[in-house]
Amino acid sequence: MAETRRKVLEVLEGKTVSPPPVWLMRQAGRYLPEYRATRAVAGSFLDLCYTPDLAVEVTLQPIRRYAFDAAILFSDILVIPDALKRNVRFEEGHGPRMDPIDVDGIEALKADGISNHLKPVFETVSRLRGELPPETTLLGFCGAPWTVATYMIAGQGTPDQAPARLFAYRNPEAFDRLLTFLADVSADYLVEQIDAGADAVQIFDSWAGVLGEDEFERFAVAPVARMIASVKARRPQAKIIAFAKGAGLLLKQYRQKTGADAIGLDWTVPLSFAVDLQKDGPVQGNLDPMRVVSGGLALDQGIDRILDALGNGPLIFNLGHGITPQADPDNVSALVSRVRGER
């Protein structure tokens, strides 16, 4: 019997796969009618994340529809602050909210109880590995310390993360303690996802792009490097994708400094630069999500340019950020077909 190929894992091992495997960030989400139907019965968004029956269902929905090469656990990066009792809630029309943390709150942080709080997530991972097609890679994930910290400091998302940046300048020791704490508990979280059945994991640093060069080294690179070293010390075969959105030229040494197996690229990364980054190992990305909303020629051209530039090296085809709610599901079907050579 032939061994099952998980193409995403092959790319993460440095191989070139043609056509490249494809999955999309936020592939389980509001653009799908079946997701909206499940979401309607879930109660709160966190209830959806913490109810394995529902979380498994929404993770599988895009796999059934599109046969993506990877499924990514349906959860949220803010389950860590939720486990830290920061009163996380998702308000309709406003996004995530939580109780802002201060210096005293950072000093009082304890890791006790996090794993127990997140047991439903690990159950979801375990069940997914059993229900997914054998050739489908299962991805776990978490937020990077900097990005999670920005929400914890401000108590919400902000356009430029000024509250976290200002806090870091005024309280450098406390902020370093917060990042170190988040790096350690997030590494533990990823190890437990791997043990539950995740084939690989992704670290999302969604707000890396607001950082200057020195701050990027301190707040984005160093904590993620600490995380990856911790995970790989315990699970040497673990494969890790690091996605520092908006980092631009600062990505040049990001893979080497963090120890990531692959780096995710947002849509602003020039393909000429992406080619250079790919010389050092696998890349993932980087189609503009608005091309999926547009469809038609804009979608076809965007896909073709990426395949022409990066398709002869280790590439996981993806968007440069998450798929948006206004995307037409038929355009996603067209994307998958075109990536797989039906163009």
Backbone torsions as a table, in degrees:
resi	resn	phi	psi	omega
1	MET	NA	131.6	-177.5
2	ALA	-67.1	142.7	178.0
3	GLU	-71.1	138.6	179.2
4	THR	-68.2	131.5	177.4
5	ARG	-96.0	124.7	169.4
6	ARG	-105.7	101.4	-167.7
7	LYS	-64.3	-35.8	178.6
8	VAL	-62.3	-41.6	177.8
9	LEU	-63.7	-37.7	178.2
10	GLU	-60.3	-42.8	178.1
11	VAL	-65.1	-40.6	179.7
12	LEU	-64.5	-20.4	174.7
13	GLU	-86.5	1.6	175.7
14	GLY	99.2	5.1	-178.4
15	LYS	-85.1	152.8	172.5
16	THR	-95.4	122.5	-179.2
17	VAL	-115.0	132.0	-178.6
18	SER	-127.7	124.9	-6.9
19	PRO	-67.6	159.1	-176.6
20	PRO	-69.6	150.2	174.4
21	PRO	-64.5	155.1	-176.1
22	VAL	-137.0	135.3	164.1
23	TRP	-148.7	166.5	-176.4
24	LEU	-127.7	133.5	173.9
25	MET	-61.5	137.5	-174.1
26	ARG	61.4	32.6	-179.8
27	GLN	-66.0	-24.1	169.9
28	ALA	-97.1	109.5	-175.7
29	GLY	-177.4	-166.6	-165.6
30	ARG	-69.2	-12.8	176.9
31	TYR	-72.9	-16.1	-178.5
32	LEU	-96.8	127.0	178.2
33	PRO	-61.1	-34.0	179.9
34	GLU	-67.7	-31.9	174.5
35	TYR	-66.1	-46.1	-178.3
36	ARG	-60.4	-36.3	178.6
37	ALA	-66.8	-42.0	178.8
38	THR	-68.3	-41.3	179.6
39	ARG	-59.8	-34.6	-177.0
40	ALA	-65.1	-27.2	-178.5
41	VAL	-96.9	-1.8	-171.0
42	ALA	-82.2	-21.8	-169.2
43	GLY	88.2	-125.7	179.8
44	SER	-80.4	164.4	177.2
45	PHE	-60.7	-41.3	179.4
46	LEU	-66.4	-32.9	174.4
47	ASP	-60.4	-38.6	177.0
48	LEU	-62.7	-42.6	-179.6
49	CYS	-66.4	-35.1	-172.5
50	TYR	-98.1	4.0	177.6
51	THR	-106.2	102.0	-173.4
52	PRO	-53.8	-39.6	179.5
53	ASP	-56.2	-44.0	-176.7
54	LEU	-78.5	-40.1	180.0
55	ALA	-65.3	-38.8	175.0
56	VAL	-62.5	-46.1	-178.1
57	GLU	-58.8	-49.0	-176.1
58	VAL	-72.3	-27.4	174.7
59	THR	-66.3	-37.6	-177.5
60	LEU	-78.2	-23.0	-173.9
61	GLN	-54.7	-50.9	179.7
62	PRO	-69.6	-22.7	176.7
63	ILE	-70.5	-42.8	177.6
64	ARG	-62.3	-40.5	-173.7
65	ARG	-76.9	-41.3	-170.1
66	TYR	-119.2	-9.5	-177.0
67	ALA	53.4	44.7	174.5
68	PHE	-55.6	157.6	179.9
69	ASP	-79.4	-12.4	176.2
70	ALA	-141.8	146.1	168.6
71	ALA	-110.2	139.2	176.3
72	ILE	-113.7	130.6	178.3
73	LEU	-42.4	131.5	173.4
74	PHE	-83.9	114.1	177.5
75	SER	-162.1	-153.1	179.4
76	ASP	-150.9	151.0	-179.8
77	ILE	-66.9	-17.1	-175.3
78	LEU	-91.3	9.8	173.4
79	VAL	-67.8	-24.3	176.5
80	ILE	-67.1	-54.5	175.1
81	PRO	-61.1	-29.8	175.5
82	ASP	-63.3	-42.3	177.3
83	ALA	-66.7	-21.8	177.2
84	LEU	-88.1	10.2	174.4
85	LYS	63.9	43.6	177.8
86	ARG	-94.4	15.3	175.8
87	ASN	58.1	51.8	-180.0
88	VAL	-73.6	134.6	173.8
89	ARG	-149.1	156.6	-179.7
90	PHE	-115.1	114.4	-176.1
91	GLU	-99.5	128.1	-177.9
92	GLU	-56.5	126.5	179.0
93	GLY	84.0	-7.5	-177.5
94	HIS	-125.0	-16.7	-179.6
95	GLY	82.5	-162.2	-174.3
96	PRO	-71.8	143.5	173.9
97	ARG	-134.0	149.8	173.4
98	MET	-157.3	169.8	177.5
99	ASP	-73.2	122.7	179.7
100	PRO	-61.7	145.3	179.9
101	ILE	-100.6	146.4	177.3
102	ASP	-119.8	-174.0	-177.1
103	VAL	-58.5	-45.2	-179.8
104	ASP	-63.0	-38.6	178.7
105	GLY	-65.0	-37.3	177.1
106	ILE	-64.9	-42.7	179.3
107	GLU	-62.1	-28.4	-175.8
108	ALA	-89.6	-3.6	-176.6
109	LEU	-62.2	136.7	177.1
110	LYS	-135.9	145.1	-178.0
111	ALA	-84.2	-7.3	-178.1
112	ASP	-56.7	131.1	172.2
113	GLY	89.7	-8.8	-177.7
114	ILE	-63.3	-48.6	-177.5
115	SER	-60.3	-42.0	179.7
116	ASN	-64.7	-40.9	179.3
117	HIS	-61.4	-34.3	-174.2
118	LEU	-95.1	10.8	178.9
119	LYS	-54.4	-39.8	178.2
120	PRO	-59.7	-33.0	177.9
121	VAL	-64.9	-44.5	-179.3
122	PHE	-66.7	-34.7	175.3
123	GLU	-63.7	-41.0	177.8
124	THR	-60.2	-45.5	179.6
125	VAL	-59.2	-47.7	-178.0
126	SER	-60.7	-44.2	-179.6
127	ARG	-67.7	-37.2	178.6
128	LEU	-61.2	-44.8	-178.8
129	ARG	-59.9	-32.3	178.5
130	GLY	-77.1	-25.2	-174.9
131	GLU	-101.4	-19.0	179.9
132	LEU	-73.0	153.2	170.9
133	PRO	-57.2	144.7	-175.2
134	PRO	-60.3	-25.7	-178.5
135	GLU	-84.2	-5.7	-176.6
136	THR	-88.9	122.7	176.8
137	THR	-71.6	136.6	176.4
138	LEU	-104.3	120.6	-179.7
139	LEU	-104.4	130.4	165.2
140	GLY	-94.9	176.4	179.7
141	PHE	-164.9	168.9	169.5
142	CYS	-157.1	169.4	173.0
143	GLY	-83.0	150.0	174.1
144	ALA	-72.7	153.0	-178.2
145	PRO	-54.0	-43.6	-179.0
146	TRP	-60.1	-48.8	-176.9
147	THR	-64.4	-44.3	178.2
148	VAL	-63.1	-40.2	179.9
149	ALA	-62.2	-35.6	-179.3
150	THR	-60.9	-39.4	177.6
151	TYR	-70.8	-37.7	-178.8
152	MET	-67.6	-36.7	179.7
153	ILE	-71.9	-48.7	-175.7
154	ALA	-81.8	-23.3	-174.5
155	GLY	80.7	3.4	-179.2
156	GLN	-171.2	172.9	172.3
157	GLY	-76.6	146.1	176.4
158	THR	-133.5	160.1	-173.8
159	PRO	-63.1	-36.8	-174.8
160	ASP	-129.7	10.2	179.0
161	GLN	55.6	35.0	177.7
162	ALA	-59.0	-39.5	179.6
163	PRO	-59.2	-43.1	-179.8
164	ALA	-69.9	-39.5	179.8
165	ARG	-64.4	-43.4	179.2
166	LEU	-65.7	-42.4	177.4
167	PHE	-59.0	-42.3	-178.7
168	ALA	-63.7	-37.8	178.5
169	TYR	-70.3	-38.7	-176.3
170	ARG	-81.4	-29.1	-174.9
171	ASN	-131.6	63.2	-172.0
172	PRO	-61.4	-39.0	-178.3
173	GLU	-67.6	-43.6	179.7
174	ALA	-65.5	-39.0	-178.8
175	PHE	-68.2	-39.6	176.0
176	ASP	-61.8	-39.0	178.1
177	ARG	-63.2	-41.6	179.1
178	LEU	-62.1	-46.6	-179.6
179	LEU	-63.6	-41.0	179.1
180	THR	-65.0	-43.5	178.8
181	PHE	-60.6	-47.5	-179.5
182	LEU	-64.9	-36.7	177.4
183	ALA	-61.7	-42.7	-176.4
184	ASP	-70.7	-44.7	-178.9
185	VAL	-72.5	-30.1	178.0
186	SER	-71.3	-36.6	175.4
187	ALA	-62.8	-43.3	176.3
188	ASP	-58.5	-42.8	-179.6
189	TYR	-61.3	-43.6	178.9
190	LEU	-66.4	-41.0	178.1
191	VAL	-59.6	-41.6	180.0
192	GLU	-67.6	-34.9	175.1
193	GLN	-65.3	-41.6	177.7
194	ILE	-62.5	-43.9	179.4
195	ASP	-64.8	-28.6	179.5
196	ALA	-79.5	-14.1	176.2
197	GLY	135.6	-1.5	178.1
198	ALA	-66.6	134.3	179.1
199	ASP	-78.8	-31.5	-178.7
200	ALA	-156.7	168.8	-178.9
201	VAL	-137.1	155.7	177.0
202	GLN	-123.6	139.6	176.1
203	ILE	-107.4	119.6	-177.1
204	PHE	-97.1	112.7	170.9
205	ASP	-108.2	76.2	-170.2
206	SER	-67.3	-20.5	-176.4
207	TRP	-113.7	21.2	178.1
208	ALA	-63.0	-26.0	-174.2
209	GLY	-70.8	-9.5	178.9
210	VAL	-90.4	0.0	-173.1
211	LEU	-95.7	140.8	170.1
212	GLY	-73.9	177.1	-172.9
213	GLU	-60.8	-49.5	-178.9
214	ASP	-65.2	-42.6	-178.9
215	GLU	-66.9	-35.5	177.2
216	PHE	-60.6	-42.0	178.3
217	GLU	-62.9	-44.0	-174.6
218	ARG	-78.5	-42.0	-169.9
219	PHE	-99.1	-25.2	-178.7
220	ALA	-106.8	-50.8	-175.3
221	VAL	-71.8	-54.5	-171.9
222	ALA	-60.3	-46.9	-179.9
223	PRO	-66.3	-37.5	179.3
224	VAL	-69.0	-38.3	175.2
225	ALA	-60.9	-40.5	177.6
226	ARG	-62.4	-43.8	178.6
227	MET	-60.8	-50.5	-175.2
228	ILE	-64.9	-40.3	177.2
229	ALA	-61.0	-40.2	-179.9
230	SER	-66.1	-45.6	179.9
231	VAL	-63.3	-46.3	-175.3
232	LYS	-73.1	-25.3	174.8
233	ALA	-64.8	-33.2	-178.2
234	ARG	-95.0	-32.8	-179.2
235	ARG	-130.4	79.8	-171.7
236	PRO	-58.3	-26.4	-178.6
237	GLN	-86.3	-1.2	-177.2
238	ALA	-60.4	138.5	175.5
239	LYS	-108.6	131.2	-171.2
240	ILE	-132.1	127.3	172.9
241	ILE	-101.1	131.6	176.2
242	ALA	-113.7	129.2	-176.2
243	PHE	-123.5	104.1	178.8
244	ALA	-105.7	90.1	-173.7
245	LYS	-65.7	132.6	175.0
246	GLY	81.6	6.1	-174.0
247	ALA	-75.2	-20.0	173.8
248	GLY	56.7	-129.2	-176.8
249	LEU	-62.7	-20.6	179.4
250	LEU	-68.5	-10.2	176.2
251	LEU	-74.1	-9.9	-171.9
252	LYS	-55.0	-42.5	179.6
253	GLN	-113.5	13.3	-174.2
254	TYR	-63.5	-43.9	179.5
255	ARG	-60.5	-48.4	-175.9
256	GLN	-65.3	-39.4	-176.1
257	LYS	-76.0	-29.4	-178.4
258	THR	-94.4	-24.0	-175.0
259	GLY	84.2	12.8	179.8
260	ALA	-67.3	146.1	177.1
261	ASP	-77.3	-31.7	178.9
262	ALA	-144.8	154.0	176.4
263	ILE	-120.3	136.0	175.2
264	GLY	-84.0	142.5	-177.6
265	LEU	-119.2	129.5	173.9
266	ASP	-80.3	172.5	-170.8
267	TRP	-71.9	-10.9	178.6
268	THR	-84.2	-8.7	179.5
269	VAL	-73.4	118.8	179.6
270	PRO	-60.5	141.3	-179.2
271	LEU	-63.0	-31.2	176.7
272	SER	-62.6	-37.9	176.5
273	PHE	-72.3	-38.9	178.5
274	ALA	-60.6	-36.8	177.5
275	VAL	-60.6	-42.1	177.6
276	ASP	-64.7	-41.7	179.4
277	LEU	-64.1	-34.9	-179.0
278	GLN	-69.1	-22.5	177.6
279	LYS	-62.3	-24.0	-179.8
280	ASP	-94.6	-4.4	179.1
281	GLY	150.1	-175.6	-174.0
282	PRO	-62.6	145.0	172.8
283	VAL	-125.0	158.8	179.8
284	GLN	-133.1	134.1	177.4
285	GLY	140.7	-154.5	-15.0
286	ASN	-138.1	46.3	-176.0
287	LEU	-67.8	136.2	175.5
288	ASP	-63.8	123.4	179.8
289	PRO	-56.7	-25.6	179.0
290	MET	-68.2	-23.0	175.0
291	ARG	-67.9	-30.8	176.8
292	VAL	-72.1	-35.1	175.4
293	VAL	-66.4	-43.1	-178.8
294	SER	-66.2	-47.7	-174.1
295	GLY	70.5	-169.4	174.4
296	GLY	62.2	-142.2	-174.2
297	LEU	-62.7	-39.6	-179.7
298	ALA	-60.4	-41.1	178.5
299	LEU	-66.9	-48.7	-178.3
300	ASP	-59.5	-45.2	-178.2
301	GLN	-65.2	-41.1	179.6
302	GLY	-62.6	-43.1	178.2
303	ILE	-62.9	-47.7	-175.9
304	ASP	-62.4	-39.0	-179.4
305	ARG	-63.7	-40.9	179.2
306	ILE	-66.8	-45.7	-179.6
307	LEU	-63.8	-39.6	179.8
308	ASP	-66.2	-37.7	-176.9
309	ALA	-80.4	-39.3	-168.2
310	LEU	-118.5	-7.1	-173.0
311	GLY	-68.9	-15.0	179.1
312	ASN	-94.1	11.8	175.5
313	GLY	-134.6	-177.6	-178.6
314	PRO	-68.4	108.7	-174.5
315	LEU	-135.1	133.0	164.6
316	ILE	-106.4	115.6	-178.6
317	PHE	-75.2	131.1	-177.3
318	ASN	-157.5	177.7	171.9
319	LEU	-83.7	167.6	175.9
320	GLY	-84.1	-4.5	169.9
321	HIS	-167.8	-170.3	-172.8
322	GLY	-70.6	148.6	174.0
323	ILE	-61.9	142.5	-174.3
324	THR	-96.5	156.3	-176.4
325	PRO	-59.7	-26.9	-177.0
326	GLN	-83.2	1.0	178.9
327	ALA	-66.1	139.6	176.9
328	ASP	-82.1	124.5	178.6
329	PRO	-54.2	-31.2	178.4
330	ASP	-66.3	-32.1	177.0
331	ASN	-67.5	-32.3	176.1
332	VAL	-67.5	-39.7	175.0
333	SER	-59.6	-42.4	179.2
334	ALA	-63.9	-38.9	178.6
335	LEU	-61.3	-49.7	-178.0
336	VAL	-60.4	-44.8	-179.3
337	SER	-61.6	-41.7	-176.7
338	ARG	-69.7	-41.7	178.3
339	VAL	-61.1	-35.8	-176.4
340	ARG	-85.3	9.8	169.8
341	GLY	100.1	4.9	-179.4
342	GLU	-92.2	54.0	-177.4
343	ARG	-122.6	NA	NA
